[in-house]
């Protein structure tokens, strides 16, 4: 596939710097953060699928793995090299050398209009990614891509937003907070089961303190036919907590496991048609 063949090729040649005027999704939301409460609601799968959907619409998209707890996007797309794109880019930022060419060296092209900046690789290296450097990387990506999609980890200490400032110690939540601060749009991922919805209703009001400026929507992932009312149920639960945001369902799809085994993109596997259609609708909502 394209992402395996071009794993070592430089990307973002100078003539590709400007946003594509032919983008079909349009809209002003350039930085989308995919977030979700603790557990495994499928943040990375949604982030990858959303980035694919946006790129298929005609946008040039950079997908950034900023999950400092369980980075997995490189594995999902079959990248085996042990190089962290996000750390490479942040080191350039620390040295004052981050530009379009050094940014290109930190990305790997997955498809004609889709690039990946891989995560830290090993979770114990989380402290090497400084929030200030990460913010500079994201801002440059937003200047040189049509869309930026960021996969994040859940906040571990939702109440202690200012720990890093008050103690002087780095916080594992720092990069997630930075991503949320920079976002134009946030997609919060949950699942339709009771435990996941309870976590969502407890976490989201606190997280929204950081994203008052962003548009928020909820993606109910892995919804089956048995969960026909999942969308309405999640909306009702959130309304009870005083939150009214769009809710989208993303269907359960066994073909995702095939993609993972093969390191394939969702759009490379015909059996994911229903899932892809749902992600395209989510992409249109994000870009509106």
Secondary structure as UniProt FT lines:
FT   HELIX           2..5
FT   TURN            6..8
FT   HELIX           14..16
FT   TURN            21..22
FT   STRAND          31..36
FT   HELIX           43..56
FT   TURN            57..58
FT   STRAND          61..66
FT   HELIX           73..76
FT   TURN            77..78
FT   HELIX           85..94
FT   TURN            95..96
FT   HELIX           100..105
FT   STRAND          108..111
FT   TURN            112..113
FT   STRAND          114..117
FT   HELIX           123..128
FT   HELIX           131..144
FT   STRAND          147..152
FT   TURN            161..162
FT   HELIX           163..167
FT   TURN            172..173
FT   HELIX           174..182
FT   STRAND          185..191
FT   HELIX           194..207
FT   TURN            208..209
FT   TURN            212..213
FT   STRAND          215..223
FT   HELIX           225..227
FT   TURN            228..229
FT   HELIX           230..240
FT   TURN            241..242
FT   STRAND          246..251
FT   HELIX           255..262
FT   HELIX           266..268
FT   HELIX           270..272
FT   HELIX           273..287
//
